[in-house]
Amino acid sequence: MRHSWGAAGLAAALALAATGCNPFASRSLGERVWRDRCASCHGIDARGNTPRYMGNPYADLTDGLWRNEGDPDSVAEVVRNGVFGEMPANDDLTREEMAALLTWLYGLRGEEP
């Protein structure tokens, strides 16, 4: 059976091809890192409302209750080293990725890093 895409379908396919088939190309680096590394546990909105981490007082990153001081250097250290038994280390992030991630996270909190 042969399918007809029509003009709209063809336009969508060409648009995906033009972006390298990456439907998330317009997202910032910080958002892409967040979604890839953090959102499954902390949630897209950083509130920690995920099945695995509901009730964990440190999963909500928007409420001001931090495992450490909450300053960018301390947060970066936790992201890089992880938390034993709770959060994996992300020691392979580049400086650019870490800076973008922190900017995204603090933006979710309505703050600047």
C-alpha contacts under 8 A as a table, 3 or more apart, distances in Angstrom:
res1	aa1	res2	aa2	distance
5	W	8	A	7.32
5	W	9	G	4.89
5	W	10	L	5.92
6	G	9	G	5.47
6	G	10	L	6.18
7	A	10	L	5.15
7	A	11	A	6.07
8	A	11	A	5.08
8	A	12	A	6.23
9	G	12	A	5.12
9	G	13	A	6.21
10	L	13	A	5.09
10	L	14	L	6.14
11	A	14	L	5.12
11	A	15	A	6.11
12	A	15	A	5.05
12	A	16	L	6.28
13	A	16	L	5.20
13	A	17	A	6.19
14	L	17	A	4.96
14	L	18	A	6.07
15	A	18	A	5.06
15	A	19	T	6.49
16	L	19	T	5.27
16	L	20	G	6.39
16	L	21	C	4.52
16	L	22	N	6.51
16	L	23	P	6.49
17	A	20	G	5.10
17	A	21	C	4.91
18	A	21	C	7.04
19	T	22	N	5.74
19	T	23	P	7.33
19	T	25	A	6.63
22	N	25	A	5.43
23	P	26	S	7.78
24	F	27	R	5.53
24	F	32	R	7.83
25	A	28	S	7.96
27	R	31	E	6.13
27	R	32	R	6.35
28	S	31	E	5.23
28	S	32	R	6.25
28	S	100	A	7.99
29	L	32	R	5.09
29	L	33	V	6.15
29	L	97	E	6.78
29	L	100	A	5.99
29	L	101	L	7.39
30	G	33	V	5.20
30	G	34	W	6.03
30	G	97	E	6.64
30	G	98	M	7.86
30	G	99	A	7.72
30	G	100	A	4.16
30	G	101	L	4.12
30	G	102	L	7.29
30	G	103	T	6.80
30	G	104	W	5.15
30	G	105	L	7.98
31	E	34	W	4.93
31	E	35	R	6.03
31	E	100	A	7.90
31	E	101	L	6.90
31	E	104	W	6.10
32	R	35	R	5.22
32	R	36	D	6.04
33	V	36	D	5.05
33	V	37	R	5.76
33	V	38	C	7.53
33	V	97	E	7.00
33	V	101	L	6.21
34	W	37	R	5.38
34	W	38	C	4.95
34	W	39	A	5.89
34	W	44	I	7.89
34	W	101	L	6.21
34	W	104	W	7.55
34	W	105	L	7.80
35	R	38	C	5.89
35	R	39	A	4.89
35	R	40	S	7.36
35	R	44	I	6.77
36	D	39	A	6.90
36	D	40	S	7.96
37	R	40	S	7.40
38	C	41	C	5.97
38	C	42	H	5.90
38	C	43	G	7.33
39	A	42	H	4.97
39	A	43	G	4.26
39	A	44	I	4.85
39	A	45	D	7.73
39	A	46	A	6.97
40	S	43	G	5.65
40	S	44	I	7.56
40	S	50	T	7.24
41	C	48	G	6.46
41	C	50	T	5.99
41	C	52	R	6.76
41	C	53	Y	6.24
41	C	59	A	7.36
42	H	45	D	7.54
42	H	46	A	4.88
42	H	47	R	6.06
42	H	48	G	4.09
42	H	49	N	6.85
42	H	50	T	6.70
42	H	53	Y	7.35
42	H	59	A	5.53
42	H	60	D	6.49
42	H	61	L	7.46
43	G	46	A	4.96
43	G	47	R	6.05
43	G	48	G	5.33
43	G	49	N	6.07
43	G	50	T	6.01
44	I	47	R	7.86
45	D	48	G	7.93
45	D	108	L	6.72
46	A	59	A	7.67
46	A	60	D	5.87
46	A	61	L	5.43
46	A	62	T	6.31
46	A	105	L	7.55
46	A	108	L	7.08
47	R	59	A	6.81
47	R	60	D	4.08
47	R	61	L	5.88
47	R	62	T	5.93
47	R	63	D	7.82
48	G	53	Y	6.07
48	G	54	M	6.09
48	G	56	N	7.77
48	G	59	A	4.53
48	G	60	D	4.31
48	G	61	L	7.17
49	N	53	Y	6.71
49	N	54	M	5.21
49	N	59	A	7.97
49	N	60	D	7.49
50	T	53	Y	5.45
50	T	54	M	5.64
51	P	54	M	5.84
53	Y	56	N	5.38
53	Y	59	A	6.19
54	M	59	A	7.46
55	G	59	A	7.95
56	N	59	A	5.45
56	N	60	D	7.76
57	P	60	D	6.61
57	P	65	L	7.29
58	Y	61	L	6.78
58	Y	65	L	6.54
58	Y	66	W	6.03
58	Y	67	R	6.29
60	D	63	D	6.18
60	D	65	L	7.83
61	L	64	G	6.79
61	L	65	L	7.28
61	L	66	W	7.12
61	L	109	R	7.58
62	T	108	L	7.27
62	T	109	R	5.16
64	G	70	G	7.81
66	W	69	E	6.41
66	W	70	G	5.71
67	R	70	G	7.61
68	N	74	S	6.48
68	N	75	V	7.36
69	E	74	S	6.47
69	E	75	V	7.93
70	G	74	S	6.19
70	G	75	V	5.84
71	D	74	S	5.44
71	D	75	V	6.15
71	D	113	P	7.52
72	P	75	V	5.09
72	P	76	A	5.96
72	P	102	L	6.89
72	P	113	P	5.92
73	D	76	A	5.11
73	D	77	E	6.22
74	S	77	E	5.06
74	S	78	V	6.42
75	V	78	V	5.18
75	V	79	V	6.18
75	V	102	L	8.00
76	A	79	V	5.00
76	A	80	R	6.03
76	A	98	M	7.02
76	A	102	L	7.49
77	E	80	R	5.13
77	E	81	N	5.96
77	E	82	G	7.95
78	V	81	N	5.19
78	V	82	G	5.18
78	V	83	V	6.82
78	V	89	A	7.82
79	V	82	G	5.38
79	V	89	A	6.23
79	V	90	N	5.82
79	V	91	D	7.64
80	R	89	A	5.24
80	R	90	N	4.56
80	R	91	D	4.43
80	R	92	D	7.72
80	R	93	L	7.60
81	N	88	P	7.54
81	N	89	A	4.58
81	N	90	N	6.54
81	N	91	D	6.40
82	G	86	E	7.72
82	G	87	M	5.01
82	G	88	P	4.77
82	G	89	A	3.85
82	G	90	N	6.77
83	V	86	E	5.38
83	V	87	M	4.75
83	V	88	P	6.52
83	V	89	A	7.25
84	F	87	M	6.45
84	F	88	P	7.44
85	G	88	P	7.85
90	N	93	L	6.08
93	L	96	E	7.95
93	L	97	E	5.75
93	L	98	M	6.06
94	T	97	E	5.07
94	T	98	M	6.14
95	R	98	M	5.12
95	R	99	A	6.07
96	E	99	A	5.19
96	E	100	A	6.09
97	E	100	A	5.08
97	E	101	L	5.96
98	M	101	L	4.98
98	M	102	L	6.12
99	A	102	L	5.22
99	A	103	T	6.15
100	A	103	T	5.08
100	A	104	W	6.15
101	L	104	W	5.06
101	L	105	L	6.09
102	L	105	L	5.00
102	L	106	Y	5.99
102	L	113	P	6.62
103	T	106	Y	5.34
103	T	107	G	5.96
103	T	112	E	6.65
103	T	113	P	5.97
104	W	107	G	4.98
104	W	108	L	6.30
105	L	108	L	5.12
105	L	109	R	6.55
106	Y	109	R	4.91
106	Y	110	G	6.22
106	Y	111	E	4.96
106	Y	112	E	5.47
106	Y	113	P	5.81
107	G	110	G	4.84
107	G	111	E	5.36
107	G	112	E	6.24
108	L	111	E	7.48
